[in-house]
């Protein structure tokens, strides 16, 4: 059974920012499950018995080698897409995470080709389908984070 194809996958997605209007994205490497070469905020499958918050913070450390601070969590949303001709279904639980840019590094070089800091009006292309869906759905919340307005 394949997660996201044979049954619904659940992911804790994250969008790291520096508190000054810049968002951290990475270009997906060859060892990623899908959409290699696309820019993504990051995330990982929610593990059984692990809280959403602990899962997202662990994923950030695994991918970026940095400890982050949760600034907010957005409502979960469905990510429907097609990958290699097959429909996939994930439920994403997105988080905004504050990180120190000086501590960020590529911690999984087989899964991350490049890191970059971007403003909301100058995101790189192409974006990962899931990340693009999250940004589109929650554009106003992204704008608030970019302005330093945290709930």
C-alpha positions as a Markdown table, in Angstrom:
| # | Residue | x | y | z |
|---|---|---|---|---|
| 1 | Unk | 0.0 | 0.0 | 0.0 |
| 2 | Unk | 1.3 | 3.4 | -1.0 |
| 3 | Unk | 0.5 | 6.5 | 1.1 |
| 4 | Unk | -1.3 | 9.2 | -0.8 |
| 5 | Unk | -2.3 | 6.7 | -3.6 |
| 6 | Unk | -3.9 | 3.6 | -1.9 |
| 7 | Unk | -5.0 | 5.6 | 1.2 |
| 8 | Unk | -5.1 | 9.2 | 2.2 |
| 9 | Unk | -1.8 | 10.6 | 3.4 |
| 10 | Unk | -1.6 | 13.2 | 6.2 |
| 11 | Unk | 1.3 | 15.6 | 6.2 |
| 12 | Unk | 2.5 | 18.4 | 8.5 |
| 13 | Unk | 3.6 | 21.0 | 6.0 |
| 14 | Unk | 5.6 | 24.0 | 7.0 |
| 15 | Unk | 6.5 | 27.4 | 5.7 |
| 16 | Unk | 9.6 | 28.8 | 7.5 |
| 17 | Unk | 10.1 | 32.6 | 7.7 |
| 18 | Unk | 12.6 | 35.0 | 9.2 |
| 19 | Unk | 10.1 | 37.4 | 10.8 |
| 20 | Unk | 11.1 | 40.0 | 8.3 |
| 21 | Unk | 8.9 | 39.1 | 5.3 |
| 22 | Unk | 11.1 | 36.4 | 3.8 |
| 23 | Unk | 10.1 | 32.8 | 3.3 |
| 24 | Unk | 12.4 | 29.8 | 3.1 |
| 25 | Unk | 11.8 | 27.4 | 0.3 |
| 26 | Unk | 13.9 | 24.4 | -1.0 |
| 27 | Unk | 14.2 | 22.9 | -4.4 |
| 28 | Unk | 13.2 | 19.2 | -4.1 |
| 29 | Unk | 16.0 | 16.7 | -4.9 |
| 30 | Unk | 16.1 | 13.3 | -6.6 |
| 31 | Unk | 15.3 | 11.3 | -3.5 |
| 32 | Unk | 12.0 | 13.1 | -2.8 |
| 33 | Unk | 8.8 | 11.1 | -3.2 |
| 34 | Unk | 7.6 | 13.3 | -6.0 |
| 35 | Unk | 7.8 | 16.6 | -7.8 |
| 36 | Unk | 11.6 | 16.7 | -7.9 |
| 37 | Unk | 13.0 | 20.0 | -9.0 |
| 38 | Unk | 10.0 | 22.0 | -7.7 |
| 39 | Unk | 10.2 | 24.5 | -4.9 |
| 40 | Unk | 8.5 | 23.7 | -1.6 |
| 41 | Unk | 8.2 | 24.9 | 1.9 |
| 42 | Unk | 8.6 | 21.4 | 3.3 |
| 43 | Unk | 6.8 | 18.9 | 5.4 |
| 44 | Unk | 6.5 | 15.2 | 6.1 |
| 45 | Unk | 4.1 | 12.4 | 6.7 |
| 46 | Unk | 2.5 | 12.5 | 10.1 |
| 47 | Unk | 3.8 | 9.6 | 12.1 |
| 48 | Unk | 1.5 | 7.4 | 14.2 |
| 49 | Unk | 1.6 | 8.4 | 17.9 |
| 50 | Unk | 3.3 | 11.8 | 17.3 |
| 51 | Unk | 1.5 | 15.1 | 17.7 |
| 52 | Unk | 1.2 | 17.4 | 14.7 |
| 53 | Unk | 3.3 | 20.0 | 16.4 |
| 54 | Unk | 6.1 | 17.5 | 17.4 |
| 55 | Unk | 6.0 | 16.0 | 13.9 |
| 56 | Unk | 6.4 | 19.4 | 12.1 |
| 57 | Unk | 9.2 | 20.5 | 14.4 |
| 58 | Unk | 11.0 | 17.2 | 13.9 |
| 59 | Unk | 10.7 | 17.4 | 10.2 |
| 60 | Unk | 12.1 | 20.9 | 10.1 |
| 61 | Unk | 15.1 | 19.8 | 12.1 |
| 62 | Unk | 15.6 | 16.7 | 9.9 |
| 63 | Unk | 15.4 | 18.7 | 6.7 |
| 64 | Unk | 17.0 | 22.1 | 7.7 |
| 65 | Unk | 19.0 | 21.4 | 10.8 |
| 66 | Unk | 17.3 | 24.1 | 12.7 |
| 67 | Unk | 14.9 | 24.4 | 15.6 |
| 68 | Unk | 11.9 | 26.5 | 14.8 |
| 69 | Unk | 9.1 | 28.2 | 16.7 |
| 70 | Unk | 5.5 | 27.6 | 15.7 |
| 71 | Unk | 3.9 | 30.9 | 14.9 |
| 72 | Unk | 0.6 | 29.5 | 13.7 |
| 73 | Unk | -1.3 | 26.6 | 12.2 |
| 74 | Unk | -3.7 | 26.9 | 9.3 |
| 75 | Unk | -6.7 | 24.7 | 8.9 |
| 76 | Unk | -6.1 | 21.4 | 7.2 |
| 77 | Unk | -6.9 | 21.1 | 3.5 |
| 78 | Unk | -7.1 | 18.5 | 0.8 |
| 79 | Unk | -4.4 | 18.3 | -1.8 |
| 80 | Unk | -5.7 | 16.4 | -4.8 |
| 81 | Unk | -3.4 | 16.0 | -7.8 |
| 82 | Unk | -2.1 | 13.6 | -10.3 |
| 83 | Unk | 1.4 | 12.2 | -10.1 |
| 84 | Unk | 2.8 | 9.9 | -12.9 |
| 85 | Unk | -0.7 | 9.5 | -14.2 |
| 86 | Unk | -2.1 | 8.4 | -10.9 |
| 87 | Unk | -4.4 | 10.4 | -8.7 |
| 88 | Unk | -3.1 | 11.2 | -5.2 |
| 89 | Unk | -4.8 | 12.5 | -2.1 |
| 90 | Unk | -3.1 | 14.1 | 0.9 |
| 91 | Unk | -4.5 | 16.1 | 3.8 |
| 92 | Unk | -2.0 | 18.9 | 4.6 |
| 93 | Unk | -1.8 | 20.6 | 8.0 |
| 94 | Unk | 0.2 | 23.7 | 7.4 |
| 95 | Unk | 2.3 | 25.6 | 10.0 |
| 96 | Unk | 4.1 | 28.9 | 9.9 |
| 97 | Unk | 7.5 | 28.5 | 11.6 |
| 98 | Unk | 9.9 | 31.2 | 12.7 |
| 99 | Unk | 13.6 | 30.2 | 12.2 |
| 100 | Unk | 16.9 | 31.9 | 12.5 |
| 101 | Unk | 18.3 | 32.2 | 8.9 |
| 102 | Unk | 21.9 | 31.9 | 10.2 |
| 103 | Unk | 21.2 | 28.4 | 11.5 |
| 104 | Unk | 19.4 | 27.0 | 8.4 |
| 105 | Unk | 21.3 | 24.5 | 6.4 |
| 106 | Unk | 20.6 | 21.6 | 3.9 |
| 107 | Unk | 20.5 | 18.7 | 6.3 |
| 108 | Unk | 19.2 | 16.2 | 3.7 |
| 109 | Unk | 21.4 | 16.7 | 0.6 |
| 110 | Unk | 19.7 | 13.8 | -1.3 |
| 111 | Unk | 16.3 | 15.4 | -0.9 |
| 112 | Unk | 17.2 | 19.2 | -1.1 |
| 113 | Unk | 19.1 | 20.6 | -4.0 |
| 114 | Unk | 19.0 | 24.3 | -3.0 |
| 115 | Unk | 17.7 | 26.7 | -0.4 |
| 116 | Unk | 16.4 | 30.2 | -1.0 |
| 117 | Unk | 14.8 | 33.1 | 0.8 |
| 118 | Unk | 11.9 | 34.7 | -1.1 |
| 119 | Unk | 9.3 | 37.4 | -0.6 |
| 120 | Unk | 5.7 | 36.4 | -1.1 |
| 121 | Unk | 5.5 | 38.5 | -4.3 |
| 122 | Unk | 8.7 | 36.8 | -5.8 |
| 123 | Unk | 8.3 | 33.1 | -5.1 |
| 124 | Unk | 10.3 | 30.8 | -7.3 |
| 125 | Unk | 8.9 | 28.6 | -10.1 |
| 126 | Unk | 7.8 | 25.9 | -10.4 |
| 127 | Unk | 6.2 | 25.4 | -7.0 |
| 128 | Unk | 5.3 | 22.1 | -5.6 |
| 129 | Unk | 1.6 | 21.4 | -6.1 |
| 130 | Unk | 0.8 | 21.1 | -2.4 |
| 131 | Unk | 2.7 | 24.3 | -1.5 |
| 132 | Unk | 1.1 | 26.2 | -4.3 |
| 133 | Unk | -2.3 | 25.1 | -3.1 |
| 134 | Unk | -1.6 | 26.2 | 0.4 |
| 135 | Unk | -0.3 | 29.6 | -0.6 |
| 136 | Unk | -3.3 | 30.2 | -2.9 |
| 137 | Unk | -5.9 | 29.0 | -0.3 |
| 138 | Unk | -4.3 | 31.0 | 2.6 |
| 139 | Unk | -2.9 | 34.0 | 0.8 |
| 140 | Unk | -4.2 | 36.5 | 3.4 |
| 141 | Unk | -2.6 | 34.6 | 6.2 |
| 142 | Unk | 0.7 | 34.5 | 4.3 |
| 143 | Unk | 0.5 | 38.3 | 3.8 |
| 144 | Unk | -0.1 | 38.7 | 7.6 |
| 145 | Unk | 3.0 | 36.6 | 8.4 |
| 146 | Unk | 5.0 | 38.7 | 5.8 |
| 147 | Unk | 4.0 | 41.9 | 7.6 |
| 148 | Unk | 4.9 | 40.4 | 11.0 |
| 149 | Unk | 1.4 | 40.0 | 12.2 |
| 150 | Unk | 1.1 | 36.8 | 14.3 |
| 151 | Unk | -2.1 | 35.7 | 15.9 |
